[in-house]
Amino acid sequence: MKKRQSNFELLRIICMFLIVAGHVTWQTKFSYSELNLVHRVSIQSLWMGGELGV
């Protein structure tokens, strides 16, 4: 019987969260021009996190 490697399971969970967050930011109709710089960067970082998760 093999011992589970929990570090890979944690990485898989983080990647799933990033993918879901990326899809949420991509599918919602954000108006980026009306947001200030901090909000734009945070939304775009979630989208890039989704790409990274894949």
Order of alpha helices (4+ residues) and beta strands (2+ residues): alpha-alpha
